[in-house]
Amino acid sequence: MSEINPLIENGQIHFGENKVQEAIDKWSDIKKLNKNLKLHMIGKLQTNKVKHAVPLFDYIHSLDNIKLAKKISSEQIKKNRNLKVFIQVNIGNESQKAGLNIGDLKSFYEKCTQELNLNIIGLMCLPPQHGSAKNYFDIMVELKKTLNVEELSMGMSEDYLDAVACGATYIRIGSKIFGDRS
């Protein structure tokens, strides 16, 4: 917490977390004291954690399947919340990574927005570690235009400058600020 308070005191209001339980432990009291803080779920969200995530988080960056979409929609209704949601795209078509395949993106987006009333504001990706991240970010820009969404969540501590140059509106630079996770 000692790393977070100076940032809050200096006006930083957006923070990301990878794990729901860590976020509950770390942010529940802080958010009560700082109503303007915006908490982003940037890690993989399991359906059994959605009921805990919806009341705490303001953004979810990792929507990647219909079961999760239905659960988020249901919990938002129960909790009277309307989170801002990003669809995670498996931009490098990597078997070890979560995210939708590009070919499934349009129909998934339509189902989420039209049938489940999710507030899909953008797309998120984690490009492959090998090769040029910029090439993948350029593809994300085109996908964003195709769906007519506003936001792009892409870029981390290693490649955020390329992401910003390509139009990222949300970047994840935790290790550059807080150091590597132990």
C-alpha beads as a LAMMPS data file, in Angstrom:
LAMMPS data file: protein, C-alpha beads

182 atoms
181 bonds

1 atom types
1 bond types

-500.0 500.0 xlo xhi
-500.0 500.0 ylo yhi
-500.0 500.0 zlo zhi

Masses

1 110.0

Atoms # bond

1 1 1 0.000 0.000 0.000
2 1 1 2.911 2.307 0.640
3 1 1 3.615 2.367 -3.128
4 1 1 0.024 3.240 -4.028
5 1 1 -0.742 6.105 -1.645
6 1 1 1.765 8.584 -3.141
7 1 1 0.294 7.927 -6.586
8 1 1 -3.246 8.555 -5.328
9 1 1 -2.093 11.702 -3.505
10 1 1 -0.619 12.964 -6.791
11 1 1 -3.812 12.439 -8.765
12 1 1 -3.470 8.955 -10.265
13 1 1 -6.946 7.417 -10.326
14 1 1 -6.653 4.367 -12.635
15 1 1 -5.104 1.166 -11.288
16 1 1 -5.009 -2.390 -12.603
17 1 1 -5.027 -5.749 -10.865
18 1 1 -4.450 -9.269 -12.160
19 1 1 -6.224 -11.233 -9.430
20 1 1 -9.635 -10.682 -7.877
21 1 1 -8.719 -11.801 -4.345
22 1 1 -5.617 -9.578 -4.248
23 1 1 -7.738 -6.672 -5.433
24 1 1 -10.360 -7.249 -2.750
25 1 1 -7.690 -7.333 -0.046
26 1 1 -5.827 -4.311 -1.386
27 1 1 -8.546 -2.009 -2.748
28 1 1 -11.820 -2.466 -0.854
29 1 1 -11.012 0.066 1.875
30 1 1 -9.041 2.383 -0.412
31 1 1 -11.950 2.673 -2.856
32 1 1 -14.336 3.518 -0.016
33 1 1 -12.080 6.430 0.944
34 1 1 -11.399 7.523 -2.659
35 1 1 -14.650 7.396 -4.609
36 1 1 -13.043 8.652 -7.827
37 1 1 -10.625 5.698 -8.155
38 1 1 -11.135 3.407 -11.137
39 1 1 -10.046 -0.204 -10.782
40 1 1 -9.268 -2.309 -13.855
41 1 1 -9.344 -6.113 -13.926
42 1 1 -6.548 -6.824 -16.367
43 1 1 -5.929 -10.495 -15.588
44 1 1 -7.841 -13.599 -16.568
45 1 1 -11.269 -13.497 -14.913
46 1 1 -12.774 -16.820 -13.925
47 1 1 -16.560 -17.110 -13.900
48 1 1 -16.589 -18.134 -10.223
49 1 1 -14.908 -14.807 -9.333
50 1 1 -17.310 -12.553 -11.262
51 1 1 -19.651 -12.072 -8.283
52 1 1 -16.696 -10.614 -6.353
53 1 1 -15.279 -8.655 -9.298
54 1 1 -18.408 -6.786 -10.401
55 1 1 -18.874 -4.765 -7.179
56 1 1 -15.184 -3.775 -6.963
57 1 1 -13.956 -3.229 -10.520
58 1 1 -14.955 -0.462 -12.912
59 1 1 -13.352 -2.022 -16.006
60 1 1 -12.760 -5.578 -17.179
61 1 1 -10.075 -5.961 -19.841
62 1 1 -10.217 -9.728 -20.295
63 1 1 -13.620 -10.811 -21.605
64 1 1 -12.889 -13.780 -23.838
65 1 1 -15.811 -16.227 -23.851
66 1 1 -19.600 -16.310 -23.854
67 1 1 -19.912 -18.076 -20.477
68 1 1 -17.987 -15.230 -18.857
69 1 1 -20.016 -12.628 -20.768
70 1 1 -23.287 -14.133 -19.518
71 1 1 -22.002 -14.223 -15.940
72 1 1 -20.851 -10.582 -16.045
73 1 1 -24.195 -9.537 -17.509
74 1 1 -26.122 -11.424 -14.831
75 1 1 -24.020 -10.057 -11.951
76 1 1 -24.253 -6.489 -13.246
77 1 1 -28.045 -6.746 -13.157
78 1 1 -27.972 -8.166 -9.611
79 1 1 -25.554 -5.493 -8.371
80 1 1 -26.978 -2.613 -10.437
81 1 1 -23.602 -1.921 -12.050
82 1 1 -22.493 -1.183 -15.610
83 1 1 -18.811 -1.947 -16.015
84 1 1 -16.755 -0.866 -18.992
85 1 1 -15.573 -4.002 -20.767
86 1 1 -12.842 -4.857 -23.260
87 1 1 -12.909 -7.985 -25.387
88 1 1 -9.572 -9.776 -25.255
89 1 1 -8.318 -10.727 -28.715
90 1 1 -5.824 -13.556 -29.164
91 1 1 -4.012 -11.417 -31.708
92 1 1 -1.157 -13.873 -32.286
93 1 1 -3.421 -16.946 -32.375
94 1 1 -1.313 -18.483 -29.588
95 1 1 -2.666 -21.675 -28.002
96 1 1 -1.315 -20.756 -24.548
97 1 1 -3.067 -17.363 -24.457
98 1 1 -6.666 -16.452 -23.775
99 1 1 -8.705 -14.307 -26.084
100 1 1 -11.014 -14.573 -29.036
101 1 1 -9.820 -15.493 -32.474
102 1 1 -10.181 -12.615 -34.899
103 1 1 -12.715 -14.557 -36.974
104 1 1 -15.084 -14.864 -33.997
105 1 1 -14.787 -11.261 -32.862
106 1 1 -17.659 -9.583 -34.722
107 1 1 -20.330 -12.146 -33.808
108 1 1 -19.121 -12.248 -30.185
109 1 1 -19.214 -8.448 -29.963
110 1 1 -22.755 -8.359 -31.360
111 1 1 -23.974 -11.023 -28.931
112 1 1 -22.376 -9.192 -25.978
113 1 1 -23.789 -5.796 -26.869
114 1 1 -27.185 -6.714 -28.334
115 1 1 -28.246 -9.755 -26.297
116 1 1 -26.338 -9.310 -23.026
117 1 1 -26.303 -5.487 -22.907
118 1 1 -22.628 -5.358 -21.989
119 1 1 -20.898 -2.008 -22.296
120 1 1 -18.100 -3.086 -24.657
121 1 1 -15.872 -0.044 -24.981
122 1 1 -12.864 -1.588 -26.685
123 1 1 -10.438 -4.370 -27.413
124 1 1 -7.438 -5.714 -25.501
125 1 1 -4.492 -7.800 -26.646
126 1 1 -1.255 -9.312 -25.437
127 1 1 0.947 -9.658 -28.522
128 1 1 3.389 -12.550 -28.916
129 1 1 6.707 -12.005 -27.175
130 1 1 8.625 -12.814 -30.352
131 1 1 8.473 -10.472 -33.288
132 1 1 7.279 -6.920 -33.587
133 1 1 4.501 -5.937 -31.192
134 1 1 3.819 -2.940 -33.437
135 1 1 2.579 -5.193 -36.244
136 1 1 -0.005 -6.699 -33.895
137 1 1 -0.975 -3.291 -32.532
138 1 1 -1.619 -2.136 -36.109
139 1 1 -4.003 -5.082 -36.579
140 1 1 -5.811 -4.104 -33.374
141 1 1 -6.339 -0.588 -34.742
142 1 1 -8.053 -2.069 -37.795
143 1 1 -10.218 -4.368 -35.639
144 1 1 -11.221 -1.377 -33.512
145 1 1 -12.367 0.456 -36.650
146 1 1 -14.292 -2.586 -37.876
147 1 1 -16.300 -2.816 -34.641
148 1 1 -16.488 0.960 -34.190
149 1 1 -15.333 0.833 -30.554
150 1 1 -13.432 3.678 -28.925
151 1 1 -10.714 2.121 -26.788
152 1 1 -7.626 -0.056 -27.173
153 1 1 -6.012 -1.693 -24.159
154 1 1 -2.587 -2.788 -25.341
155 1 1 1.019 -2.338 -24.396
156 1 1 2.923 -3.244 -21.277
157 1 1 6.189 -2.120 -19.724
158 1 1 8.265 -3.568 -22.595
159 1 1 6.236 -2.285 -25.543
160 1 1 4.005 0.539 -24.328
161 1 1 5.725 3.189 -26.465
162 1 1 4.824 1.268 -29.639
163 1 1 1.303 0.763 -28.294
164 1 1 0.852 4.480 -27.645
165 1 1 2.211 5.322 -31.099
166 1 1 -0.408 2.972 -32.577
167 1 1 -3.270 4.539 -30.639
168 1 1 -3.535 2.625 -27.356
169 1 1 -5.844 4.422 -24.954
170 1 1 -5.040 2.156 -21.981
171 1 1 -1.587 0.749 -21.248
172 1 1 -0.355 -1.544 -18.483
173 1 1 2.993 -0.415 -17.125
174 1 1 3.051 -1.835 -13.601
175 1 1 6.580 -3.241 -13.521
176 1 1 8.070 0.065 -14.774
177 1 1 6.406 1.782 -11.817
178 1 1 6.349 -0.837 -9.044
179 1 1 9.112 -3.237 -10.167
180 1 1 8.763 -6.892 -11.038
181 1 1 6.286 -9.016 -9.092
182 1 1 7.924 -11.403 -6.691

Bonds

1 1 1 2
2 1 2 3
3 1 3 4
4 1 4 5
5 1 5 6
6 1 6 7
7 1 7 8
8 1 8 9
9 1 9 10
10 1 10 11
11 1 11 12
12 1 12 13
13 1 13 14
14 1 14 15
15 1 15 16
16 1 16 17
17 1 17 18
18 1 18 19
19 1 19 20
20 1 20 21
21 1 21 22
22 1 22 23
23 1 23 24
24 1 24 25
25 1 25 26
26 1 26 27
27 1 27 28
28 1 28 29
29 1 29 30
30 1 30 31
31 1 31 32
32 1 32 33
33 1 33 34
34 1 34 35
35 1 35 36
36 1 36 37
37 1 37 38
38 1 38 39
39 1 39 40
40 1 40 41
41 1 41 42
42 1 42 43
43 1 43 44
44 1 44 45
45 1 45 46
46 1 46 47
47 1 47 48
48 1 48 49
49 1 49 50
50 1 50 51
51 1 51 52
52 1 52 53
53 1 53 54
54 1 54 55
55 1 55 56
56 1 56 57
57 1 57 58
58 1 58 59
59 1 59 60
60 1 60 61
61 1 61 62
62 1 62 63
63 1 63 64
64 1 64 65
65 1 65 66
66 1 66 67
67 1 67 68
68 1 68 69
69 1 69 70
70 1 70 71
71 1 71 72
72 1 72 73
73 1 73 74
74 1 74 75
75 1 75 76
76 1 76 77
77 1 77 78
78 1 78 79
79 1 79 80
80 1 80 81
81 1 81 82
82 1 82 83
83 1 83 84
84 1 84 85
85 1 85 86
86 1 86 87
87 1 87 88
88 1 88 89
89 1 89 90
90 1 90 91
91 1 91 92
92 1 92 93
93 1 93 94
94 1 94 95
95 1 95 96
96 1 96 97
97 1 97 98
98 1 98 99
99 1 99 100
100 1 100 101
101 1 101 102
102 1 102 103
103 1 103 104
104 1 104 105
105 1 105 106
106 1 106 107
107 1 107 108
108 1 108 109
109 1 109 110
110 1 110 111
111 1 111 112
112 1 112 113
113 1 113 114
114 1 114 115
115 1 115 116
116 1 116 117
117 1 117 118
118 1 118 119
119 1 119 120
120 1 120 121
121 1 121 122
122 1 122 123
123 1 123 124
124 1 124 125
125 1 125 126
126 1 126 127
127 1 127 128
128 1 128 129
129 1 129 130
130 1 130 131
131 1 131 132
132 1 132 133
133 1 133 134
134 1 134 135
135 1 135 136
136 1 136 137
137 1 137 138
138 1 138 139
139 1 139 140
140 1 140 141
141 1 141 142
142 1 142 143
143 1 143 144
144 1 144 145
145 1 145 146
146 1 146 147
147 1 147 148
148 1 148 149
149 1 149 150
150 1 150 151
151 1 151 152
152 1 152 153
153 1 153 154
154 1 154 155
155 1 155 156
156 1 156 157
157 1 157 158
158 1 158 159
159 1 159 160
160 1 160 161
161 1 161 162
162 1 162 163
163 1 163 164
164 1 164 165
165 1 165 166
166 1 166 167
167 1 167 168
168 1 168 169
169 1 169 170
170 1 170 171
171 1 171 172
172 1 172 173
173 1 173 174
174 1 174 175
175 1 175 176
176 1 176 177
177 1 177 178
178 1 178 179
179 1 179 180
180 1 180 181
181 1 181 182
